[in-house]
Amino acid sequence: MDLPSEAVWFLIGLMVMLLELAAPGGVLVFFGAAAWITAFAVYIGLADSMELQLVIFSTASASLFAGLRKWLRGKFFQEEN
């Protein structure tokens, strides 16, 4: 049984999101979201080759991590003074 690439990326994202529940720290959620972004890109036909899929995943995970981590930390975690 061969799964389409978008299904594989979606399942990877789901597994990583579930791993975040077991190992909380707020890092794995960015990789899960990046996998879902990659799955969407494959689904709409933007990424046919594996190389392009890996570029999308890498770019999305780095962008999400750099752009949202500080904002989410300030939003959900109180810093002790």
C-alpha positions as CSV (number, residue, x, y, z in Angstrom):
1,M,0.0,0.0,0.0
2,D,1.6,3.2,-1.2
3,L,0.5,6.4,0.6
4,P,0.6,9.7,-1.3
5,S,3.3,12.1,-0.2
6,E,0.8,14.6,1.3
7,A,-0.6,11.8,3.5
8,V,2.9,10.9,4.7
9,W,3.7,14.5,5.6
10,F,0.4,14.9,7.4
11,L,1.0,11.7,9.4
12,I,4.5,12.8,10.3
13,G,3.1,16.1,11.5
14,L,0.5,14.4,13.5
15,M,3.0,12.1,15.2
16,V,5.3,15.0,16.0
17,M,2.4,17.0,17.5
18,L,1.6,13.9,19.6
19,L,5.2,13.7,20.7
20,E,4.9,17.2,21.9
21,L,2.4,16.0,24.5
22,A,4.9,13.4,25.8
23,A,7.9,15.7,25.8
24,P,6.6,19.2,26.3
25,G,8.9,22.1,25.6
26,G,7.2,24.0,22.8
27,V,9.7,22.9,20.1
28,L,8.2,19.9,18.4
29,V,5.0,21.8,17.6
30,F,6.9,23.9,15.0
31,F,8.1,20.8,13.2
32,G,4.6,19.3,13.2
33,A,3.2,22.5,11.8
34,A,5.9,22.6,9.2
35,A,5.1,19.0,8.1
36,W,1.5,20.1,7.7
37,I,2.5,23.1,5.6
38,T,4.5,20.7,3.5
39,A,1.6,18.3,3.2
40,F,-0.6,21.2,2.0
41,A,2.0,22.3,-0.5
42,V,2.2,18.8,-2.0
43,Y,-1.6,18.5,-2.0
44,I,-2.1,21.7,-4.0
45,G,0.7,20.7,-6.4
46,L,3.5,23.1,-5.4
47,A,6.0,20.4,-4.5
48,D,6.4,17.4,-6.6
49,S,10.0,16.4,-5.9
50,M,11.3,15.2,-2.6
51,E,14.1,17.8,-2.7
52,L,11.5,20.7,-2.9
53,Q,9.4,19.1,-0.1
54,L,12.5,19.0,2.1
55,V,13.3,22.7,1.3
56,I,9.7,23.6,2.1
57,F,9.8,21.7,5.4
58,S,13.1,23.1,6.4
59,T,12.2,26.7,5.6
60,A,8.8,26.4,7.2
61,S,10.2,24.9,10.4
62,A,13.0,27.5,10.7
63,S,10.6,30.3,10.0
64,L,8.0,29.1,12.5
65,F,10.6,28.5,15.1
66,A,12.3,31.9,14.7
67,G,9.1,33.9,14.3
68,L,6.7,32.4,16.8
69,R,8.8,30.9,19.7
70,K,9.5,34.2,21.4
71,W,5.9,35.4,21.0
72,L,4.4,32.1,22.3
73,R,6.8,32.0,25.3
74,G,5.7,35.5,26.3
75,K,2.0,34.6,25.7
76,F,1.9,31.3,27.6
77,F,4.7,31.3,30.1
78,Q,5.2,33.8,32.9
79,E,8.8,34.8,33.3
80,E,9.9,35.0,36.9
81,N,11.4,38.3,38.0
